[in-house]
């Protein structure tokens, strides 16, 4: 069958012919003049003052005032039928095969994302800026090709190869399609038949999304797209249902998929903003058209912007947690200021400190999401640690509980491998695994929470020990879900992190072993420089920028090595880029030891400024009895002495100063 399913008569039956402005359309219908009705309908669209989109087709620049040196590269690629999706280009000959997928290894995302028409904005902008009808002609050709080749399915089609995956419908209806509609509405090549064809398809897609809602960030995109059609084409009898149900779904999801601490439940720093963008997108179109939304709708978004601020690294981006990508936090807070101009902390971040006031505290804990953030200050040259003690996440999960990241003195020092193309490949499997994170392996096996759905989302806040004070921060987490796919419960890991402000971190891993067998342990640290070195119980990054030094005290003899770009017997030492098929070798420090009993490993992580040498002369164990005891000897003669016994921690730093607390106490803010 050729699309659209909606015939001309069915299209006019779907309209509310008593809608203001459709009088001439109604007259033509009464005379059974469908072609005249189409012409009258398009005239109505061009003459109506409302609803409004963010681009008015009437404002297309005249030839004499068009911008010079317009960038048309991506639009010109489309003219040559070359399309780059997820980093992979494909050129078609005479026709477009909308089912195509050139990827190897196979990545189902290529076909799906091809159907988002991301290049249509470039095509429309090229037409807008140049006035060259070749761009409009090509747009219409693509529009006809896709609609005719892809009739609306009668049941939900979210599988591999589908051109009707609900997420794509939502994305194109809230982005590429309405933008293209208003970019090209003035073109003589965008005929009455073509305008009606496009609107038929948008109506079919909106109805499809209305019938088949999903959940999570998908639902935010679906509802945003469906709502856009309902607002922009109120002439349809079902427009109000599309619009109202979209708002209702999004409003409900603000509670369903956003924790009280502000983070979206997938716990991906990238998809957090996908959800936020779609929550906001439909609200902005409503407000642009003076349409009512729930009175506290925008207020509920404030916590999402705020969460990004609290988690922000010194370089003003966010950690790559789960499937994630680069996020410009100042840019997001510039957007937030439109709605919350009183937030001086938002203004300070958005303006790089030129205006406003810095956030009122430094470190913080997200009790629902299980993220701990420790920082020395809000400057770009300050030091920062992110520690994940939370649930697996609602989607896009990585095996990374108890992993942590460090940024300091303007450099990524301890990093996450990141994300990768959603393909079927060893590299994709690697980035999802515990091997790609700063975690511990037992007998060659890593964490494995996938499939334990009770671990995906929290239904109450966590009660992890969390303390933030002027001189130190402290947080603790537990991994007790077993190692390997069999989830062997023999060994439980407790990881505690103490930030001795403003200089260094002490990380304590305690392993509770339930048998008397000998086990092998590996602690992995993914380093943020091109080169690194390791020997005995010491590893460090190399380079002229800031560096990170790692020292470890364990129960027995410890071996250390740097692994970089390994493929066999398993992947280790690679960094991925979200949605792209390229990878970059990165150094991983691996410390290994063997033991038969419950024990601990203590790590000192010390970041140094460019040109600064490690000021630590020695790091040694003073263990005696049940206590964990160690001391750090500094070059200037200072000695820091750590003692941990049961829940009590103390760190003597000299001259009567020090740190003393019980780890079960819960102090500080959030």
Buried (B, 14 or more C-beta within 10 A) or exposed (E): EEBBBBEBEEBBEBBBBEBEBBEBBBBBBEEEEBEBBBBBBBBBBEEBEEBBBEBEBEEBEEEEEEEEEEEBEBBBBBBEBBBEBBBBEBEBEEEBEBEBBBBEEEBBBBBBBBBBBBBBBBBBBBBBBBBBBBBBBBBBBBBBBBBBBBBBEEEBBBEEEBBBBBBBBBBBBBBBBBBBBBBBBBBEBBBBBBBBBBBBBBBBBBBBBBEBBBBBBBBBBBBBBBBBBBBBBBBBBBBEBBBBBBBEBBBEBBEEBBBEBBBBBBBBBBBBBBBBBBBBBBBBBBBEBEBEBBEEBBEBBBBBBBBBBBBBBBEBBBBBBBBBBEBEBBEBBBBBBEBBEEBEBBBBBBBEBEEBEBBEBBBBBBBBBBBBBBBBBBEBEBBBBBBBBBBBBBBBBBBBBBBBBBBBBBBBBBBBBBBBBBBEBEBBBBBBBBBBBBBBBBBEBBBBBBEEEEBBBBEEBBEBBBBBBEEBBBBBBBBEBBBBEEBBEBBBBBBBBBBBBEBBBBBBBBBBBEEEEEBEBBBBBBBBBEEBBBEEBBBBBBEEBBBBBBBBBBBEEBBBEBBBBBEEEEBBBBBBBBBBBEBEEBBBBBBBBBBEEEBBBBBBBBBBBEEEEBBBEEBEBEBEEEEBBBBBBBEEEEEBBBBBEEEEBBBBBEEEEBBEBEBEEEEBEB
